[in-house]
Amino acid sequence: MFYYSDDGQRVHRSRYDALRDGPCKLYFHDREFMGVDWTTAPSASLPDLYRRRAEEIRRDYDYIILAYSGGHDSSNMLETFLYNDIPVDEILTVGALSRDDRTGSDENHNGELYHQVFPTLAKLQPRTRITVADYAQYFDRPENLPLFAEHGPEFYKHVGSMFSINHVFWRDLRKFIGDRQGRVALLFGADKPAFFWDDLEQRAYTTFSDGGLADYGGRPVDGNFERVNFYTALEGVDIIRRQLHDILAFFQEHVLERRLFSVADFRTHYTKIIHRLIYRLRNPLTFESKKASSSVVSPRDTFLFRAIDSGIYKLFREGIYRMRDDIPDVVRGALERRHSVFTTRRYYLT
């Protein structure tokens, strides 16, 4: 994955350099994806494709850490492994739990853990290691966090697509949870397929963005830890195609033919619609935390903003001010709920 200028003359490995350069495109397996027939769907069903992907990851890695947040994507990933008797070595869930006023609170975006993650794990009783990482304990001093220790207020140049403070923890996760033996997959349920309708050409298409590919600290490899995306990966291309064509079928029937939704309504309710189309959870979600509206500040950062005299808060604030002066359009857009993301070329579905 890298970035290139619109004229194709400049290439950037760093997301920060791409932000400074101006309009750029994302290269994400373009050569391979250009050879894919995006106009047809695989014959296999989504449950079969999910199972095959889980089996493939199990074959390729010695140790699998499944990051389970309690959202739709990670819940489907978890169920795929457990209900198909495909072992994972560790289930990891993360939150600033020690900073909540009470159990069950969503004040630090931990509601999905209390109401979804913990009850589901208690019900399924997976025979695997379960790690609950409370990152708030590391945020008392900047030197606890390698990104701050190494780069100080210029951390924003190295943290990935989300500047929100909790992503600093994810960047150096191995430091906080300790080493594991062998080739380790840190498995994320990233990301939902992107479905768009080209009004001019009257065709559906998809693109890939670096939002989900470069978040959680933006560090794909750390020692023997390798970040693996269950869905959005070259190895998951059949999953992506099947998901998109199931969405396309719904769009053609309900928007184009029966006109039960307008294109605008479909876009507004896209996430809720596709969850029902591409996942069949045996343990439906009972709670959903509010989503972050900014790439700078997340609901998960609430605990930090209650400690404005702390060294971490002061360093974070200084970094955001420097970023504002360095790349003002990025900060302005992020605060106005327009995340700064780069996208690939289009792949048409029809």
N, C-alpha and C positions, 0 to 999 in steps of 0.2 A: 504494500500500500504506500502510495506517495502522491504528491500533488504536482500539477503542472499548470502553467499559465495558459490563458485562453489562446494565445498565439502559438503555444507549443514550444516556445523557445527556452523557457526556464522550468527547471524541475526542483522541487523541494521535498526533502525527507521530513523536515520539521513542520508541524502544523503552525507553529508560531511564524515561521518564515512565510508560509502560505498566506497567513492573515495579514502580514505586513506587505506582501506583494500585491494584494488586491484580488481581483477576480481570478479564481483558479478552479480547476476541475480535479476530481479525485480519480486516481487510477486504482482500481480494485479488481484484480484478475480480469482486466479488460480483454486480454488476448484470448483467454480460455472462454470467457462468457460470450465473446463475439462469435464463437463457434458453436454455441448452444442454440438449439431450436426452441426459442421462447414462445413460439406460436402453438406448441402442442404441450399437453400435460402428460406426465408419466402415467402409465397404466396402473401402477400400484396406488393403494389408498394412503392417506396421510398417516394413520396408525402404523401401517407397515413400514413406511418410510422413516417415521420417527424411531421405530424399533431397530431398523437397519443402521441408522445413524448412531444409536446408542451402542450397538454391537461393534461398530467400526471403531468408535472411541475407546471402548473397552479393550479391543485388540491392540490399539496403537500406543496405549499408555500403561505404565506400571502402577500408577496411583492416580485416582480421580477424586478431585475435590469439587463437589457440586454446590455452586453458590445458589442458595434457596432464599428468595426474598419474600415469597408468599404471593407474588403477582401471577398473572396468567401464564406468562412465558416460562418462568422457572417452575411453576406448578406442573405444567404439561411435561416439562423435561424430567422432573422428579418422578412423576407417575409412569412415564415411559420406561425408566430404569426399573422401578420397583415392581410394577405389575407385569413386566416381562422377565422378572427374575434375573436381571442383568446387574451384577453387584457394582456399587460405588464404594469407595474406601472411606469417604468422609462427606458429610453434609455440613455446609458452612452457612451460618446466618449471622448477619452483622447489624449492629445498631447501637445508638447511645443510650442503652437501657438504664444505666445507672443515673441518668440525668432526668428521668421521667418522675413526675410527682407521684404517680401511682401506677400499678399494674393495669394494663389495658388502655393507657393513655396514648393518644396519637400526637402529642405535642411535639415530639421529636421524630415524627414519621415512623413510629414503631408499632402502629396499630395493626399492620398486617402480620407482624411477628406474633403479637399476643393473640390475635383472633384467627389467624390462618396457619402460620408456620408451626407454632407449638402444639395446637390441637391436632393438626394433621399428622405430625410426627408421632404424637402420643397414640393416635388411632392406628397408624400403619406399623408402628414399632419396627423401623428398619434395623436390621442387624449390622450396623455400621457405626463408625465414630461420628458423633455429633458435636460440632464446635459452635459455641455462641461467643462471638467476638464483640466485646464492648469497647469501641474505639475511643469513647470519651475519656477513658483513663489516661490516654497518651497525650491528651491535648492540654496538659497543664503547663508544659514548657516546650518552646519551639525546637529545642535540641533533641527532643524525643522523636521527631519526624525527620527522616533523612532528607526529604525534599527541601524542608525549611533550613535544615542544618547546612546543606550544600549550596543552596541558591538564595536563601533569605527572601526578601520581598519580590525577587524576580522569579519566584516559583511558577508564576502564571505562564512562563515560557516553556515549561516542561511537564505540565500536569495533564495535558490531553484536551478533550473537547469540552469538559465541564470544569469550571474554575471553583465550583462549590467546595467548601473546605473538607467535607467528608471524603472526597475523592483523593485527597492527599494520603489518607490512610490506605486506600486500595492500591496505590502505586507501589507501596513497599509492604504489601501484605505478608510476604514471606518472613520479614523481620519480626512481625508481631505474632504470627501463629507458629513460627518455627519451621525448620526444615522437614522435608519428607524424602524418603528414599526413592531412587529411580527417576524415570521420566514422569513428571507430574503434570496433569491437565487441570488447570483452574477453569472449570466449566461454567460458562455463562449462557443464559437464555436470551441472547441478543441475536436478532432483533425482529420485530414484526416486519412483514413485507410491506413495501411502499407501492401503493396502487394509484395510478393517475389516469385521468381521461383527457386526451388531447382533443379539445373542441374543434380545432381547425381541421385536423385530419380524421376526426371521428374514430380514434383508435386508442386502445388502452396501452399503457406502458409502465415500466418500473424503472427505478434508479436505486443506487445504493448511496448512503451518506456516511460520513465519518462520525456522526453523532454517537451511534451505538458501537462503532468499531474502535473509537479512540477515547471512550470515557473510562470511568473507574481507574483513573490515573494514567491512562494512555501508555501503559508499558506492556508490550506483548510478551516479552520474555524477561525473566528475572532468575538467573542461575538455571536450575533444573525445572523451574516453574514456567509453564507455557500457558498463556491465555488461549482458550478454545471457545469459539462460539458454536453453540449447538445448531443454530438455524442458519445464520448468515455466514457462510463459509463456502469455499470452492467445493468442499466435500458434501455440502448440504444443498447443492444446486437443485437436485430433484425435489427436495422438500419445498424450496422456494417456488419452483415452477408449479407444483401441485397446489400449494397455497394460493398462488396468484390466479390460477385458472378456476379454482373454486370460488374465489372472490369475483372473478370476471363473470362467471355464470350467474351469480346472485345479482351483480350489477346489470347485466343484460336483461334479466327477467324483471327485476323490481324497479329499475330506474329507466331503462330504455324502452322496454315493452309495456309493462303494466303501469309504469309511471306512479308507483306508490311512493317513491322518494324523488326529490329533485337531486341533481348532481351536488348542489350546495348542501342539502340535508345529508346526503351520503357522506360527504367530506366531514361535516360536523360530527356525525355519529360513527365515523369510520371505525374507531377502536372497538366500541361496543359491538358493532355489527360483525367485525371479523373474528372477534373472540369466539363467537358462537359457531362460526364457519370453520375455523381451522383448529380448534381445540374441542375435545369432548372430555372434560374433566370429570372424573368419578367423584372427586371431592370439590364441589363447586365453592367458589370463593364466598366467604361470608362477610368480608370486610375489604374495602379498598381505600388506601390512604390517598389523600389528595396529591396530585402530581406537581412537580416543581414547574414553575412558570418562567424561571430564569436559569441560565447556565452559570450565573454568578453566585446566587444565593438559593439554597434549597431549604425546605422544611426540616431536613435533617440537621441543619445548622442552627436550629433554634437555641440549643444549649449554649453555643458559643456566643450568641448575641445577648445572652444574659450575663456574660462575663466580659464586659467591655474594657475592664481594667487589666485583663490578662495579657501576657506577652503574645500568645497565639493570636488573639483578636487584633492587637495592634499591628502585628506583622502582616496579617491577612489584609487589614484595611490599607496599610501602606502599599501592599502589592497591587490591590485593586486601583488605588489612586495612580500608581505608576503605569498600570496597564491602560488606564483612561487617557493618560497623556501620550502613551506609546502608540496605542491603536484605538483611538477614541470611538470610531464607528462600531467596533466590535462590542465595546462596553455599552454604548448607547443602545445598540440592537438587543443585546442580552437583557438589559434592564427593561426594555420595552417588549419583552416576551418574544423576540425574534432571535432564536438561537443561531449562533454563527456556525453553520455547517457547510461542508463542501459535498457536492454530489457528483456521481459518475455520469457517463453518457447514458442515453436512454436505450432501453431494450423493449421493443414493442411486442405485445402479446397477441396481436391480430394483424 
